[in-house]
Amino acid sequence: MKNVSGSKKGRPGAVRTGRKGNKQVGSGGQGAQALEGRKPTPKAEDRPYHPAGKRKAAKERFEAARGRHGASSSPQQRTGRPPQRKTDDSELVTGRNSVLEALRTKTPSTTLYIASRIEVDDRVKEILALANHRGVPIMEIMRPELDRITGHDSVHQGVALKVPAYEYAVAEDVVERAFAKDEVPLLVALDGITDPRNLGAIIRSTAAFGGHGVVVPQRRSVGVTASAWKTSAGAAARTPVAMAPNLTQTLKSLKSMGLFVLGLDGDGDVELDGLELADRPIVIVVGSEGKGLSRLVTETCDAIVSIPISSATESLNAGIAASVTLWEVARRRRARDRDRDDRVAGLGDEA
């Protein structure tokens, strides 16, 4: 169909309308080359900015260097693994009382850490004097660094002492030393105690009430850690802690040496205030608050002792139960000693 006006009809798309409605003439196909498809996409390793391309370039550089310096310069042979760091079994004793007691008892120490701008009191002065006298290196560090090495939940009071791993005693040796001093052995054994604060409290109570040592099992039990040192307020430095490979066998061995084994349990058949074996050589076995004494340990005990408490209280913490029992044993032993002294004095008067 011809155009009535006689002008030549433009091809579709050759004319476009601008923003203001004015007609604009197209490029006439001059940009057709830009619309053509590009060449095939290069592989990832052929693109210099792609990670695969960087790896390929590095490999090529390595191969070139290997060719220049010989095949012995492989990455494994050149760098190797870093040397393994030796495991450090040392512990940090924190707190002024604990550090001072450890230095007083000449506990082996490797480093004393002092916080910068620490408030110096009599304890700090004695700590510094003892450390200098024993030749213990003293390092003054910033308080944030001391917080980091002691743990953010530790109350270090500005001092920390690095000590080697704790050296455990042998339970039978502890008993023999007590007999050698003509003393009545008193030990506390732990059955399933996993809280180091309970261990520290029991060590402290054992030292306070004349006990000779604490026995902990090798498995499923807490050991002497920095937290236990802290809770014991330094008593761990003068109260031996023995490790038993098998608690039941160790208790049987102590029984063969003449000791009576007393287990603490809420359902015990003997109440603490009626205990008749307090003046004998004894081992007090304390179980965990949740599980109590294990079956084999219970069968090994000569008696199961209960602490009379109010019915409103379900049970006592392991550390508190041990402290109450140790106090009662110490009280009965003091009463026995007084009676013996009175009898001796009476015999002297009669003579």
C-alpha positions as CSV (number, residue, x, y, z in Angstrom):
1,M,0.0,0.0,0.0
2,K,1.5,3.3,-1.0
3,N,1.9,6.3,1.2
4,V,-0.8,8.9,0.4
5,S,1.5,11.7,1.1
6,G,4.1,10.4,-1.3
7,S,7.0,10.4,1.2
8,K,8.9,7.2,1.7
9,K,7.9,5.2,4.7
10,G,10.7,4.6,7.2
11,R,11.6,1.1,8.4
12,P,10.3,0.2,11.9
13,G,12.6,1.1,14.7
14,A,14.6,3.6,12.6
15,V,13.0,6.6,14.3
16,R,12.6,7.0,18.0
17,T,10.9,9.6,20.1
18,G,12.8,11.7,22.5
19,R,11.7,12.8,25.9
20,K,9.9,15.9,24.6
21,G,8.2,14.0,21.8
22,N,10.6,15.1,19.1
23,K,11.5,12.4,16.6
24,Q,15.1,11.3,16.4
25,V,16.8,9.4,13.7
26,G,18.4,6.1,14.6
27,S,22.1,5.1,14.1
28,G,21.3,3.4,10.9
29,G,23.1,0.2,12.0
30,Q,26.3,1.8,12.9
31,G,26.2,0.1,16.4
32,A,25.3,-3.3,15.2
33,Q,28.8,-4.6,15.9
34,A,28.4,-3.8,19.6
35,L,25.3,-5.9,19.8
36,E,27.0,-9.0,18.4
37,G,27.9,-11.8,20.9
38,R,31.3,-11.6,22.4
39,K,33.9,-14.4,22.2
40,P,33.5,-17.5,24.4
41,T,34.0,-16.9,28.2
42,P,37.6,-17.9,29.2
43,K,38.1,-20.6,31.7
44,A,38.5,-19.7,35.3
45,E,42.2,-20.5,35.4
46,D,42.8,-18.3,32.3
47,R,41.3,-15.3,34.0
48,P,44.1,-13.5,35.8
49,Y,41.9,-12.0,38.5
50,H,40.1,-15.2,39.3
51,P,41.4,-17.3,42.4
52,A,41.9,-20.2,40.0
53,G,43.9,-18.0,37.7
54,K,46.0,-16.8,40.6
55,R,46.7,-20.3,41.7
56,K,47.8,-21.2,38.2
57,A,50.1,-18.3,38.0
58,A,51.7,-19.1,41.4
59,K,52.2,-22.7,40.3
60,E,53.9,-21.6,37.1
61,R,56.2,-19.3,39.1
62,F,57.0,-22.1,41.5
63,E,57.8,-24.5,38.6
64,A,60.0,-21.9,37.1
65,A,61.9,-21.3,40.4
66,R,62.1,-25.1,40.9
67,G,63.8,-25.4,37.5
68,R,66.4,-22.8,38.4
69,H,67.2,-24.0,42.0
70,G,66.6,-27.7,41.6
71,A,63.8,-30.1,42.6
72,S,64.6,-30.1,46.3
73,S,62.9,-26.8,47.0
74,S,59.4,-28.2,47.2
75,P,57.1,-26.4,49.6
76,Q,57.0,-29.3,52.0
77,Q,60.8,-29.6,52.1
78,R,61.4,-25.9,52.2
79,T,59.0,-24.9,55.0
80,G,57.9,-28.1,56.8
81,R,55.6,-28.1,59.8
82,P,56.3,-25.7,62.6
83,P,57.8,-27.3,65.7
84,Q,55.3,-28.7,68.1
85,R,54.9,-26.6,71.2
86,K,55.7,-28.6,74.3
87,T,52.8,-29.0,76.6
88,D,53.0,-26.9,79.7
89,D,51.6,-28.6,82.7
90,S,52.4,-25.7,85.1
91,E,49.7,-24.0,87.1
92,L,49.1,-20.4,88.2
93,V,48.4,-19.9,91.9
94,T,46.5,-16.6,92.2
95,G,45.5,-14.5,95.2
96,R,47.8,-12.9,97.8
97,N,47.1,-15.4,100.6
98,S,47.6,-18.4,98.2
99,V,50.8,-17.0,96.7
100,L,52.2,-16.0,100.0
101,E,51.6,-19.5,101.5
102,A,53.1,-21.2,98.5
103,L,56.3,-19.1,98.9
104,R,56.4,-19.6,102.6
105,T,56.3,-23.4,102.2
106,K,59.0,-23.2,99.5
107,T,56.7,-24.6,96.8
108,P,58.8,-24.9,93.5
109,S,58.1,-21.7,91.5
110,T,59.2,-20.5,88.1
111,T,57.8,-17.0,87.8
112,L,56.0,-14.4,90.0
113,Y,53.7,-12.0,88.1
114,I,52.9,-8.6,89.7
115,A,50.3,-6.2,88.3
116,S,51.6,-2.8,87.5
117,R,50.7,-0.1,90.0
118,I,49.6,-2.7,92.5
119,E,48.5,-1.5,95.9
120,V,51.2,-2.8,98.2
121,D,50.3,-4.1,101.6
122,D,52.2,-6.3,104.1
123,R,51.4,-9.5,102.1
124,V,52.8,-8.1,98.9
125,K,55.9,-6.9,100.6
126,E,56.5,-10.4,102.0
127,I,55.8,-12.0,98.7
128,L,58.4,-9.8,97.0
129,A,60.9,-10.4,99.7
130,L,60.4,-14.2,99.6
131,A,60.6,-14.3,95.8
132,N,63.8,-12.3,95.8
133,H,65.3,-14.5,98.6
134,R,64.5,-17.7,96.6
135,G,65.6,-16.3,93.3
136,V,62.2,-16.5,91.7
137,P,62.0,-14.3,88.6
138,I,59.6,-11.4,89.0
139,M,57.7,-10.0,86.1
140,E,55.7,-6.7,86.3
141,I,52.9,-6.8,83.7
142,M,49.8,-4.7,83.0
143,R,46.6,-5.7,84.8
144,P,44.8,-6.7,81.5
145,E,47.6,-9.1,80.6
146,L,47.4,-10.6,84.1
147,D,43.7,-11.0,83.7
148,R,44.3,-12.8,80.4
149,I,46.9,-15.3,81.7
150,T,44.9,-16.1,84.9
151,G,41.5,-16.2,83.3
152,H,38.9,-13.4,83.4
153,D,36.9,-15.3,86.1
154,S,39.9,-15.4,88.5
155,V,40.3,-13.0,91.4
156,H,44.1,-12.7,91.4
157,Q,44.4,-9.5,93.6
158,G,47.3,-8.4,91.4
159,V,49.6,-11.4,92.0
160,A,50.1,-14.8,90.4
161,L,52.7,-17.4,90.9
162,K,53.6,-20.0,88.2
163,V,54.3,-23.4,89.7
164,P,55.1,-26.7,88.1
165,A,52.5,-29.4,87.9
166,Y,51.4,-30.7,91.3
167,E,53.3,-33.8,92.6
168,Y,50.9,-36.2,94.1
169,A,51.8,-38.3,97.1
170,V,51.1,-41.9,97.8
171,A,48.3,-42.6,100.3
172,E,50.2,-45.4,102.1
173,D,53.3,-43.1,102.6
174,V,51.1,-40.4,104.1
175,V,49.8,-42.9,106.7
176,E,53.3,-44.2,107.5
177,R,54.5,-40.7,108.1
178,A,51.7,-40.1,110.5
179,F,52.4,-43.3,112.4
180,A,56.1,-42.4,112.5
181,K,55.2,-39.2,114.3
182,D,53.1,-41.2,116.8
183,E,49.9,-39.5,115.5
184,V,46.5,-41.0,114.7
185,P,46.1,-40.9,110.9
186,L,43.2,-38.9,109.6
187,L,42.6,-38.8,105.9
188,V,39.8,-37.6,103.6
189,A,39.1,-39.5,100.3
190,L,37.0,-38.1,97.5
191,D,34.6,-40.2,95.5
192,G,33.3,-38.5,92.3
193,I,34.1,-34.9,93.3
194,T,34.6,-32.9,90.1
195,D,34.5,-29.3,91.4
196,P,38.0,-27.9,92.1
197,R,36.5,-25.5,94.6
198,N,35.1,-28.4,96.7
199,L,38.6,-30.0,96.6
200,G,40.2,-26.8,97.7
201,A,37.7,-26.3,100.6
202,I,38.3,-30.0,101.7
203,I,42.1,-29.5,101.6
204,R,41.7,-26.4,103.7
205,S,39.4,-28.1,106.3
206,T,41.7,-31.1,106.5
207,A,44.6,-28.8,107.3
208,A,42.6,-26.8,109.8
209,F,41.3,-29.8,111.8
210,G,44.6,-31.8,112.0
211,G,44.1,-34.1,109.0
212,H,47.1,-35.7,107.4
213,G,46.1,-35.8,103.7
214,V,43.5,-36.0,101.0
215,V,43.1,-38.9,98.5
216,V,41.6,-38.3,95.0
217,P,40.9,-41.0,92.4
218,Q,42.9,-40.9,89.2
219,R,39.7,-41.1,87.0
220,R,36.4,-39.2,87.2
221,S,37.6,-36.8,89.8
222,V,39.1,-33.4,90.1
223,G,42.8,-32.9,90.6
224,V,44.8,-30.1,92.2
225,T,44.4,-27.2,89.8
226,A,44.9,-23.5,90.2
227,S,41.3,-23.1,91.3
228,A,41.8,-25.7,94.0
229,W,45.0,-23.9,95.1
230,K,43.1,-20.7,95.3
231,T,40.2,-22.1,97.4
232,S,42.5,-23.9,99.7
233,A,44.1,-20.5,100.6
234,G,47.6,-22.1,100.4
235,A,46.7,-25.2,102.5
236,A,47.5,-27.3,99.4
237,A,51.2,-26.4,99.9
238,R,51.4,-28.1,103.3
239,T,48.7,-30.8,103.1
240,P,49.6,-33.7,100.8
241,V,47.2,-34.9,98.2
242,A,47.5,-38.5,97.1
243,M,46.3,-39.9,93.8
244,A,44.7,-43.4,93.8
245,P,44.8,-45.3,90.6
246,N,41.8,-47.2,92.0
247,L,40.0,-45.8,94.9
248,T,38.5,-49.0,96.1
249,Q,41.8,-50.9,96.1
250,T,43.5,-47.9,97.9
251,L,40.9,-48.0,100.6
252,K,41.3,-51.7,101.1
253,S,45.1,-51.2,101.3
254,L,44.6,-48.5,104.0
255,K,42.3,-50.9,105.9
256,S,45.1,-53.5,105.9
257,M,47.3,-50.8,107.6
258,G,44.8,-50.5,110.4
259,L,42.6,-47.6,109.3
260,F,38.8,-47.6,109.5
261,V,36.9,-46.4,106.4
262,L,33.9,-44.2,107.1
263,G,31.6,-43.1,104.3
264,L,29.4,-40.0,104.5
265,D,25.8,-40.5,103.3
266,G,22.4,-39.0,104.3
267,D,21.0,-42.5,104.8
268,G,23.9,-43.7,107.0
269,D,23.3,-46.2,109.8
270,V,25.4,-44.2,112.3
271,E,24.8,-40.6,113.1
272,L,27.9,-38.3,113.4
273,D,27.3,-37.3,117.0
274,G,27.2,-41.0,118.0
275,L,30.4,-42.0,116.1
276,E,32.6,-44.2,118.3
277,L,35.5,-44.5,115.9
278,A,36.5,-40.9,115.9
279,D,39.6,-41.5,118.0
280,R,40.8,-44.4,115.8
281,P,42.9,-44.1,112.5
282,I,40.2,-43.3,109.9
283,V,39.6,-42.4,106.4
284,I,36.5,-40.2,105.7
285,V,35.1,-40.8,102.2
286,V,33.0,-38.0,100.7
287,G,30.8,-38.6,97.7
288,S,29.4,-36.1,95.2
289,E,26.3,-34.2,96.2
290,G,24.2,-35.6,93.4
291,K,25.3,-39.3,93.2
292,G,26.8,-39.9,96.6
293,L,29.1,-42.8,97.2
294,S,29.6,-45.4,94.5
295,R,28.5,-49.0,95.1
296,L,32.0,-50.5,95.4
297,V,33.2,-47.8,97.8
298,T,30.1,-48.2,99.9
299,E,30.7,-51.9,100.2
300,T,34.3,-51.2,101.3
301,C,33.3,-48.8,104.1
302,D,33.3,-50.1,107.7
303,A,30.5,-47.7,108.6
304,I,28.2,-45.3,106.8
305,V,27.8,-42.0,108.8
306,S,25.1,-39.5,108.4
307,I,25.1,-35.8,109.5
308,P,21.9,-34.8,111.4
309,I,20.4,-31.9,109.5
310,S,17.0,-30.1,109.4
311,S,14.3,-31.7,107.4
312,A,14.0,-28.5,105.4
313,T,17.5,-29.1,104.0
314,E,17.8,-31.9,101.4
315,S,21.6,-32.3,101.6
316,L,24.9,-30.6,102.3
317,N,27.6,-29.6,99.9
318,A,30.5,-32.0,99.8
319,G,33.0,-29.5,101.2
320,I,30.7,-28.5,104.0
321,A,29.9,-32.2,104.9
322,A,33.6,-32.9,105.1
323,S,34.2,-29.8,107.2
324,V,31.5,-30.7,109.7
325,T,32.7,-34.3,110.0
326,L,36.4,-33.2,110.4
327,W,35.3,-30.8,113.2
328,E,33.5,-33.5,115.1
329,V,36.4,-35.9,114.8
330,A,38.8,-33.2,116.0
331,R,36.5,-32.3,118.9
332,R,36.3,-36.0,120.0
333,R,40.1,-36.4,119.7
334,R,40.7,-33.3,121.8
335,A,38.3,-34.6,124.5
336,R,40.1,-37.9,124.5
337,D,43.4,-36.2,125.0
338,R,42.1,-34.1,127.8
339,D,40.7,-37.1,129.6
340,R,44.1,-38.9,129.2
341,D,46.0,-35.9,130.5
342,D,43.6,-35.7,133.5
343,R,44.1,-39.4,134.3
344,V,47.9,-39.0,134.1
345,A,47.7,-35.9,136.4
346,G,45.5,-37.9,138.8
347,L,47.9,-40.7,138.9
348,G,50.8,-38.3,139.6
349,D,48.9,-36.8,142.5
350,E,48.2,-40.2,144.0
351,A,51.9,-41.1,143.8
